[in-house]
Amino acid sequence: MNAYIQRVLEETREKNANEPEFLQTVEEVLTSLEPVVDRHPEYEKMALLERMVEPERVIEFRVVWEDDTGKVNVNRGYRVQFNSAIGPYKGGLRFHPSVNLSMMKFLGFEQTFKNSLTSLPIGGGKGGSDFNPRGRSDAEIMHFCQAFMTELYRHIGPDVDVPAGDLGVGGKEIGYLFGQYKRIRNAYENGVLTGKGLSYGGSFVRPEATGFGAVYYVAEVFRHEGDNFAGKTFALSGFGNVCWGAVTKITELGGKVVTISGPDGYVYDPEGITTKEKIDYLLEMRNSRRDRVQDYAEKFGVEFYPGEKPWGRPVDVVMPCATQNEVNLEDARKIVEAGVRYYIEVSNMPTTNEALKFLLGQEGMIVAPSKAVNAGGVSVSALEMSQNSMRYNWTPKEVDKKLKDIMCNIHDASAKAAEEYGFGYNLVAGANIAGFLKVAQAMIEQGLV
Ligand code: GLU
């Protein structure tokens, strides 16, 4: 191991001992940068890696709001402004009880590389709260969003930091957040948030973008392998927005999704989630805020496996779309035993480092990393920012075409970087290297900041 990387890893472990997810992503990324750092001794002189693993700014705040029963609730809000070398901070807001500083920092760090890969001018950031939307009414969601924005507004802006959705934050929440921002600022700065509704500055294809983008990426992998979607089976996890977009596009291209999952377990539908009724039902489940997939099994009379994950089903393609660390070493072994050929990460860091290493070591298996595969969402967010600046909207067709081109570029740039630095067709190392190089270059040119 390169001595400089080794030292930065040790220092990072020491400084962030209580942040396991953050350390996990730093280890994953830095270890694939070895040949790059070997070629660039100037990085060490400029403490480039030390600067990259230190967020530019971390904001933590109190959020106070009243629920429908009149009870006063206190949550913790976060915004981690990780890196602004190539553009304003950009990244989603996550509302989930598991949100903590470690998670925000891991997501902000990943976002920096992901956003760089898109080739669009956006830096990396992430935010959210430990607020739990499960079972909350619309009024409660609105009151929480207003309270959250009452502090967040002073830290963001169209040229400063542009939040968007993530787990627990969809179009509805973005609407409430934007309404409050506009009220406080007394200005119609709709470039301050992305994922907005079409009636007030949203972009066509933004709701579908992460799922569609992931499938466009898979199409590039298939092209590389001389393969295609026809008749292929897919095991997905999750049932939210990203999963819905992916199921829609996979079905359109002739593939068949046979599993989805939730915190309660997973569903196996041997006929596939291929009809409009079934695909629309995913949206209904999400809108109900019940956070369970057993409802799908009951509605369509298929098997539900309580407390289990869908890994181990014999399918052609596995796409984890739920959350971080949903595939550990044991799951990865099951995936390999089931004869899966394509392992395509979609949710952020769904694979533990151990499991990822194991999968990358399997002959004939193709592994693709989330920071590349799910970058379609933030890419269309950046296109939404462009449209807001121009005060003009592209058609759905135009946005979809740009999304496709961006995903194709991400795949090609990753494959090329991996090849150039001696990794062969390793899309994981390639994404880290390609994402890193642009940020590194910008940081060096901007001096010691
Ligand atoms: N939360 C999404 C992501 O992780 C979208 C971020 C955005 O659109 O800014 O990339």
Boltz pocket constraint, residues with backbone or C-beta under 6 A from the ligand:
constraints:
  - pocket:
      binder: B
      contacts: [[A, 90], [A, 91], [A, 92], [A, 93], [A, 162], [A, 163], [A, 164], [A, 165], [A, 166], [A, 167], [A, 194], [A, 374], [A, 375], [A, 377], [A, 378], [A, 379], [A, 381]]
      max_distance: 6.0
